[in-house]
Amino acid sequence: MDLLTALIVAGLLGGGAAADPAIPAAAPAADPAAAPPTLAAELSWLPERPVQGHLVRLVVTPSAGESLTDIAGEVGGEPVHFEPAAGGRWTALAPVPVDTEGTLSLRLQATDGRGTTTELSAEMPVEAGDYRHERLSVAPRLGSSLNAADQAHLDRDRAKAAEVARQAHASPRLWTSERVIPREDRVTSGFGNGRVFNGQVSSRHLGLDLDGDPGDVIVAPTRGVVALVDTFLLAGNIVYLNHGGGLVSGYFHLSEALVAEGDTVTAGTPIGRVGATGRVTGPHLHWVVRIGSTSLDPRSLLDLPLDATFDRVPGGR
């Protein structure tokens, strides 16, 4: 089948003992105070086998004669932002956190045209990502503990990144199905790989490193608004883009930013230049993609199956 689906029909199981099949049970009298009928809908996702650390597209399709007015919930610890699409369907992007094992629980609340809210639930199977360990040797000053001033700087950087995530969740969708890679070059370090610094496993690489020479141009992957231009302790000169609907992208170690906060960009708009600022071993672009604060493989944004159902008027309902 084209989509892996889970048909969710809530509220159909009642309590009490089963009736004797040999003796037809009397039909109960109609109760005017009975609960309204519950919603029947199909919850599906693309790709059919999502991978750890990737984006996934969720689709809710109501049964014939049903209509939806809202869908809310969280997936992978992040709110999901559904929008109405063609054919009565509703769609949203969701994260599959890199540490997901086996399945990811989907728990959504769908409201129909009668004002009735029904829980839609499913266990989405998740495949393991192909992640490796990378061994890096850095100068002692780059691998040592931070002093108080640097730690305070790092804490401020994290707070600013968290605010960008909050803004993205609060913004309507800006991005479209038109997507491009920020720069065409060799991948020097993949997403999700464990980082072994000076012989010790210390972190996981939660971005995609693309090679480049200082000054090479970096472009926006899709429509969005420049949320932050700043200098971070570890990431150096950075640009964050708010694509709305919870989607965020970031560009680290720049030699120069070519945009200002509040600028609107589209796929292919120049936003910065490759550099080696911050704590790095050489010039490159470190590209991050997140839903809220959950980092995902940026290539999954480019590869995600999208169609005209996502190319509505951005932000419309």
ZIVEN-V356117 format. One record per pair of residues at least 24 apart in sequence whose ideal C-beta (glycine too) atoms are under 10 Angstrom apart, sorted by the first residue. I is the first residue (numbers start at 1). J is the second residue. D is the distance in whole Angstrom. If there is no record, write none. Layout:
i j d
I J D
I J D
//
This chain:
i j d
1 44 10
1 48 8
2 44 9
2 46 9
2 48 8
3 42 9
3 43 10
3 44 4
3 45 7
3 46 7
3 47 10
3 48 7
3 59 7
3 61 9
4 43 10
4 44 7
4 45 7
4 46 9
4 47 9
4 48 4
4 49 7
4 50 9
4 122 9
4 124 8
4 125 8
5 42 5
5 43 7
5 44 4
5 45 8
5 48 9
5 59 9
5 61 9
5 122 9
6 42 8
6 43 5
6 44 7
6 45 9
6 106 8
6 120 8
6 121 8
6 122 4
6 123 8
6 124 8
7 40 8
7 41 8
7 42 5
7 43 8
7 44 10
7 61 10
7 63 9
7 120 10
7 122 9
8 38 10
8 39 9
8 40 8
8 41 6
8 42 8
8 43 6
8 60 9
8 106 9
8 108 9
8 110 9
8 118 8
8 119 8
8 120 4
8 121 6
8 122 7
9 38 7
9 39 8
9 40 5
9 41 8
9 42 10
9 63 9
9 118 9
9 120 9
10 38 5
10 39 7
10 40 8
10 41 9
10 110 9
10 116 10
10 117 10
10 118 5
10 119 6
10 120 7
10 121 8
11 35 7
11 36 10
11 37 8
11 38 4
11 39 9
11 40 10
11 116 9
11 118 7
11 119 9
12 38 7
12 40 9
35 116 8
36 112 9
36 114 6
36 115 8
36 116 5
37 66 10
37 112 9
37 114 8
37 116 7
37 118 10
38 110 10
38 112 9
38 114 10
38 116 7
38 117 9
38 118 5
38 119 9
39 63 8
39 66 6
39 67 10
39 68 8
39 110 6
39 111 8
39 112 5
39 113 10
39 114 9
39 116 6
39 117 8
39 118 4
39 119 9
39 120 8
40 64 9
40 65 9
40 66 6
40 112 10
40 118 9
40 120 10
41 66 7
41 68 7
41 71 9
41 88 10
41 89 10
41 90 9
41 108 9
41 110 6
41 112 9
41 118 8
41 120 6
42 89 9
42 120 9
42 122 10
43 71 10
43 106 7
43 108 7
43 110 9
43 120 5
43 121 8
43 122 5
43 124 9
44 89 9
44 122 9
44 124 10
45 75 10
45 94 8
45 96 10
45 104 10
45 106 8
45 122 8
45 124 6
45 125 10
46 91 10
46 304 7
46 305 5
46 306 9
46 307 10
47 127 9
47 300 9
47 303 8
47 304 8
47 305 7
48 124 10
48 125 9
48 305 10
49 124 9
49 125 6
49 126 8
49 127 5
50 94 9
50 95 10
50 96 5
50 100 9
50 103 10
50 104 7
50 124 6
50 125 8
50 126 5
50 127 7
50 300 9
51 96 7
51 98 9
51 100 9
51 126 7
51 127 5
51 128 8
51 129 5
51 130 9
51 192 10
51 296 10
51 297 8
51 300 7
52 96 6
52 97 7
52 98 5
52 99 7
52 100 5
52 101 8
52 104 9
52 126 6
52 127 7
52 128 6
52 129 4
52 130 9
52 131 8
52 192 7
52 296 10
52 297 9
53 95 9
53 96 7
53 97 7
53 98 4
53 99 8
53 100 8
53 126 10
53 128 10
53 129 5
53 131 8
53 191 6
53 192 5
53 204 9
53 206 8
53 294 9
53 295 8
53 296 6
53 297 5
53 300 8
54 95 8
54 96 5
54 97 10
54 98 9
54 100 10
54 126 9
54 127 9
54 129 8
54 191 9
54 192 10
54 289 10
54 296 6
54 297 6
54 299 8
54 300 4
54 301 9
54 303 8
54 304 8
55 93 6
55 94 7
55 95 7
55 96 7
55 247 9
55 289 8
55 290 10
55 291 7
55 294 10
55 296 6
55 297 8
55 298 9
55 299 10
55 300 4
55 301 6
55 302 10
55 303 9
55 304 5
56 92 9
56 93 7
56 94 5
56 95 8
56 96 6
56 104 8
56 106 10
56 124 7
56 126 9
56 291 10
56 296 10
56 300 8
56 304 8
57 91 6
57 92 8
57 93 6
57 94 8
57 304 6
57 305 7
57 306 7
57 307 10
57 309 9
57 310 8
58 82 8
58 90 8
58 91 7
58 92 5
58 93 8
58 94 5
58 106 7
58 108 8
58 120 10
58 122 10
58 124 9
59 85 8
59 87 10
59 89 6
59 90 7
59 91 5
59 92 8
59 309 8
60 85 10
60 88 9
60 89 7
60 90 5
60 91 8
60 92 8
60 108 7
60 110 6
60 120 7
61 85 10
61 87 7
61 88 7
61 89 5
61 90 8
61 91 10
62 87 10
62 88 6
62 89 8
62 90 8
62 110 8
62 112 7
62 113 9
63 88 10
64 88 9
65 113 10
66 110 9
66 112 6
66 113 8
66 114 9
67 112 6
67 113 4
67 114 9
68 110 6
68 111 7
68 112 6
68 113 7
68 118 10
69 110 9
69 111 5
69 112 7
69 113 6
69 114 9
69 115 8
69 117 10
69 317 10
70 109 8
70 110 7
70 111 4
70 112 9
70 117 8
70 317 9
71 108 6
71 109 7
71 110 5
71 111 7
71 117 10
71 120 8
72 108 7
72 109 5
72 110 8
72 111 8
72 117 9
73 106 8
73 107 6
73 108 4
73 109 6
73 110 9
73 119 9
73 120 8
73 121 9
74 105 10
74 106 10
74 107 7
74 108 9
74 292 10
75 104 7
75 105 8
75 106 6
75 107 8
75 108 8
75 124 9
75 291 9
75 294 10
76 100 7
76 104 6
76 105 9
76 106 10
76 124 10
76 126 10
76 291 7
76 292 9
76 294 6
76 296 9
77 291 9
77 292 8
77 293 9
77 294 6
78 165 9
78 169 8
78 246 6
78 290 9
78 291 5
78 292 4
78 293 8
78 294 5
79 169 6
79 170 10
79 245 10
79 246 7
79 291 9
79 292 7
80 106 9
80 108 8
80 169 10
80 245 9
80 246 7
80 291 8
80 292 10
81 168 10
81 169 7
81 170 10
81 171 9
81 172 8
81 173 7
81 244 8
81 245 4
81 246 6
81 247 9
81 291 9
82 108 8
82 110 9
82 245 9
82 317 10
83 172 9
83 173 6
83 245 8
83 309 9
83 310 8
83 312 7
83 314 10
83 315 9
83 316 8
83 317 7
84 309 9
84 312 8
84 316 9
84 317 7
85 307 9
85 308 9
85 309 4
85 310 7
85 311 9
85 312 7
86 307 9
86 308 7
86 309 5
86 310 10
86 311 10
86 312 8
87 309 8
89 309 6
90 309 9
91 306 9
91 307 10
91 309 6
91 310 6
91 312 9
92 173 9
92 245 7
92 246 9
92 291 10
92 310 10
93 173 9
93 175 9
93 243 10
93 245 7
93 246 7
93 247 6
93 291 7
93 296 10
93 301 9
93 304 8
93 306 9
93 310 9
94 124 9
94 246 9
94 291 7
94 294 10
95 246 8
95 247 10
95 289 10
95 290 8
95 291 4
95 292 8
95 293 10
95 294 4
95 295 9
95 296 6
95 300 10
96 124 8
96 126 6
96 127 9
96 129 9
96 291 10
96 294 9
96 296 7
96 297 10
96 300 9
97 126 9
97 291 9
97 294 6
97 295 9
97 296 8
98 129 7
98 131 8
98 191 8
98 192 5
98 204 7
98 206 7
98 294 8
98 295 7
98 296 8
98 297 8
99 192 10
99 204 9
100 124 9
100 126 5
100 127 10
100 128 9
100 129 9
101 126 8
101 128 8
102 126 6
102 127 10
102 128 9
129 190 9
129 191 8
129 192 5
129 193 10
129 297 8
130 190 8
130 192 8
130 193 10
131 190 8
131 191 8
131 192 4
131 193 5
131 194 7
131 204 8
131 205 9
131 297 10
132 189 10
132 190 8
132 192 9
132 193 5
132 194 7
132 205 10
133 193 7
133 194 4
133 195 8
133 196 6
133 201 7
133 204 10
134 188 10
134 189 6
134 190 8
134 193 5
134 194 7
134 195 6
134 196 7
134 197 10
134 205 7
135 194 10
135 195 9
135 196 5
135 197 8
135 198 9
135 199 8
135 201 10
136 189 9
136 195 6
136 196 7
136 197 5
136 198 8
136 199 10
136 202 9
136 205 10
136 281 7
137 196 9
137 197 8
137 198 6
137 199 9
137 281 9
138 197 6
138 198 7
138 279 8
138 280 9
138 281 6
139 198 10
139 279 10
139 281 9
140 198 8
141 279 9
142 197 9
142 198 10
142 234 9
142 279 5
142 280 9
142 281 8
143 197 5
143 198 5
143 200 9
143 202 8
143 279 9
146 233 8
146 234 10
149 233 10
150 233 6
150 234 9
151 233 9
152 233 9
153 231 9
153 232 8
153 233 4
153 234 9
154 232 8
154 233 5
154 234 7
155 233 10
156 230 9
156 232 9
156 233 9
157 228 10
157 230 8
157 231 9
157 232 4
157 233 6
157 234 7
157 235 7
157 238 9
158 232 9
158 233 10
158 293 9
160 227 9
160 228 6
160 230 7
160 232 8
160 238 9
160 240 8
161 227 10
161 228 8
161 230 10
161 232 8
161 235 9
161 238 9
161 240 7
161 248 8
161 250 8
161 288 9
161 290 9
161 293 7
162 292 9
162 293 6
163 227 8
163 228 8
163 240 10
164 227 5
164 228 6
164 240 5
164 241 9
164 242 6
164 248 6
164 249 10
164 250 8
164 290 9
164 292 10
164 293 9
165 227 9
165 240 9
165 242 9
165 246 8
165 248 6
165 290 7
165 291 9
165 292 5
165 293 5
165 294 9
166 242 10
166 246 10
166 292 8
166 293 9
167 225 9
167 227 6
167 228 9
167 240 9
167 242 5
167 244 9
167 248 9
168 224 9
168 225 10
168 227 8
168 240 9
168 241 9
168 242 5
168 243 7
168 244 6
168 245 7
168 246 5
168 247 6
168 248 5
168 249 10
168 290 8
168 291 8
168 292 7
168 293 10
169 242 10
169 244 9
169 245 8
169 246 5
169 247 9
169 248 9
169 291 9
169 292 6
169 293 10
170 242 9
170 244 9
170 246 9
171 224 9
171 225 8
171 227 9
171 242 6
171 243 8
171 244 4
171 245 7
171 246 8
171 247 9
171 315 8
172 244 5
172 245 7
172 313 10
172 314 7
172 315 3
172 316 8
172 317 8
173 223 9
173 224 10
173 243 8
173 244 5
173 245 4
173 246 9
173 247 8
173 310 8
173 312 9
173 313 10
173 314 5
173 315 6
173 316 9
174 222 8
174 223 5
174 224 5
174 225 6
174 241 9
174 242 7
174 243 5
174 244 4
174 245 8
174 247 8
174 264 8
174 265 9
174 266 10
174 314 5
174 315 7
175 220 10
175 221 8
175 222 4
175 223 5
175 224 6
175 241 9
175 242 10
175 243 4
175 244 7
175 245 7
175 247 6
175 249 9
175 266 10
175 267 9
175 301 9
175 306 10
175 310 9
175 314 7
176 222 6
176 223 5
176 224 10
176 243 9
176 266 8
176 267 8
176 306 9
176 310 7
176 311 6
176 312 9
176 314 7
177 222 8
177 267 10
177 304 9
177 305 10
177 306 4
177 307 7
177 308 8
177 309 9
177 310 5
177 311 5
178 221 9
178 222 6
178 223 8
178 266 8
178 267 5
178 268 9
178 306 9
178 311 8
179 220 10
179 221 5
179 222 5
179 223 10
179 267 6
179 268 10
179 301 6
179 302 5
179 303 9
179 304 8
179 306 8
180 219 7
180 220 8
180 221 6
180 222 8
180 266 10
180 267 5
180 268 6
180 269 10
180 302 8
181 208 9
181 210 8
181 218 10
181 219 8
181 221 7
181 267 10
181 287 9
181 298 8
181 299 8
181 301 10
181 302 6
182 208 9
182 210 7
182 212 10
182 217 9
182 218 5
182 219 6
182 220 7
182 221 6
182 249 8
182 251 7
182 267 10
182 268 10
182 270 10
182 271 8
182 272 9
182 274 10
182 285 6
182 287 6
182 298 8
182 302 10
183 210 6
183 211 9
183 212 6
183 216 6
183 217 7
183 218 5
183 219 7
183 251 10
183 272 10
183 273 10
183 274 7
183 284 10
183 285 6
183 287 9
184 210 8
184 212 10
184 219 10
185 209 10
185 210 5
185 211 5
185 212 5
185 213 9
185 216 8
185 274 9
185 284 9
185 285 8
186 210 7
186 211 4
186 212 9
186 284 9
187 211 8
187 284 10
187 299 9
188 212 9
188 281 10
188 282 9
188 284 6
188 285 9
188 286 10
189 284 8
189 286 8
190 297 8
190 299 9
191 287 9
191 288 9
191 289 9
191 295 8
191 296 8
191 297 4
191 298 7
191 299 7
191 300 9
192 295 9
192 296 9
192 297 7
204 295 9
205 286 9
205 295 10
206 286 10
206 288 7
206 289 10
206 290 9
206 294 9
206 295 4
206 296 9
206 297 9
207 235 9
207 250 8
207 251 10
207 252 7
207 285 9
207 286 5
207 287 6
207 288 4
207 289 8
207 290 10
207 295 7
207 296 10
207 297 9
207 298 7
208 285 8
208 286 8
208 287 5
208 288 8
208 289 8
208 297 7
208 298 5
208 299 7
209 252 9
209 253 9
209 280 9
209 284 5
209 285 7
209 286 5
209 287 8
210 274 8
210 284 6
210 285 5
210 286 8
210 287 6
210 298 9
211 274 9
211 282 9
211 283 8
211 284 6
211 285 8
212 253 10
212 255 10
212 273 9
212 274 4
212 275 9
212 276 10
212 282 10
212 283 6
212 284 6
212 285 6
213 255 10
213 273 10
213 274 6
213 275 10
213 283 6
213 284 10
214 254 10
214 255 5
214 256 9
214 273 7
214 274 6
214 275 6
214 276 7
214 282 10
214 283 5
214 284 10
215 255 6
215 256 8
215 273 5
215 274 7
215 275 8
215 283 9
216 255 9
216 272 10
216 273 6
216 274 4
216 275 9
216 283 8
216 284 10
216 285 8
217 256 10
217 258 8
217 270 5
217 271 9
217 272 8
217 273 6
217 274 8
218 251 6
218 254 7
218 255 10
218 256 10
218 257 10
218 258 8
218 270 7
218 271 6
218 272 5
218 273 7
218 274 6
218 275 10
218 285 6
218 287 8
219 251 10
219 258 9
219 265 8
219 266 10
219 267 8
219 268 5
219 269 6
219 270 6
219 271 6
219 272 9
220 249 8
220 251 9
220 259 8
220 263 10
220 264 10
220 265 4
220 266 7
220 267 6
220 268 7
220 269 5
220 270 8
220 271 5
220 272 10
221 249 6
221 251 10
221 265 9
221 266 10
221 267 6
221 268 9
221 269 10
221 271 10
221 287 8
221 289 8
221 298 8
221 301 7
221 302 7
222 247 8
222 249 8
222 265 9
222 266 7
222 267 5
222 268 9
222 269 10
222 301 8
222 302 9
223 264 8
223 265 7
223 266 5
223 267 7
223 269 9
223 314 7
224 248 9
224 249 7
224 263 9
224 264 8
224 265 6
224 266 8
224 267 10
224 269 9
224 271 10
224 314 10
225 259 10
225 261 9
225 262 7
225 263 7
225 264 5
225 265 7
226 257 9
226 258 10
226 259 5
226 260 6
226 261 5
226 262 6
226 263 4
226 264 8
226 265 7
226 269 10
226 271 7
227 261 7
227 262 9
227 263 10
228 257 10
228 261 6
229 254 9
229 257 5
229 258 10
229 259 7
229 260 6
229 261 6
229 262 10
229 263 9
229 271 9
229 272 9
230 257 9
230 261 9
231 257 10
231 277 7
231 278 8
232 277 9
232 278 6
232 279 10
233 278 7
233 279 8
234 278 5
234 279 5
234 280 9
234 286 10
235 277 8
235 278 5
235 279 8
235 280 9
235 286 7
235 288 9
236 275 7
236 276 8
236 277 3
236 278 3
236 279 8
236 280 7
236 286 9
237 272 8
237 273 9
237 275 6
237 277 5
237 278 8
238 272 9
238 277 9
238 278 8
238 286 9
238 288 10
239 263 10
239 265 10
239 271 5
239 272 5
240 288 9
240 290 10
241 265 7
241 269 10
241 271 7
241 289 10
243 289 9
243 301 9
243 314 10
244 314 7
244 315 7
245 291 9
245 314 9
245 315 9
246 290 8
246 291 5
246 292 5
246 293 10
246 294 9
247 289 8
247 290 8
247 291 6
247 292 9
247 296 10
247 301 8
248 288 8
248 289 7
248 290 5
248 291 8
248 292 7
248 293 8
248 294 10
248 295 9
248 296 10
249 287 7
249 288 7
249 289 5
249 290 8
249 298 7
249 301 8
250 286 8
250 287 7
250 288 4
250 289 8
250 290 8
250 295 9
250 298 10
251 285 6
251 286 8
251 287 6
251 288 8
252 277 8
252 278 7
252 280 8
252 284 9
252 285 7
252 286 4
252 287 8
252 288 7
253 277 5
253 278 5
253 279 9
253 280 5
253 282 9
253 283 7
253 284 7
253 285 7
253 286 6
254 278 9
254 283 10
254 285 8
254 286 10
255 283 8
//
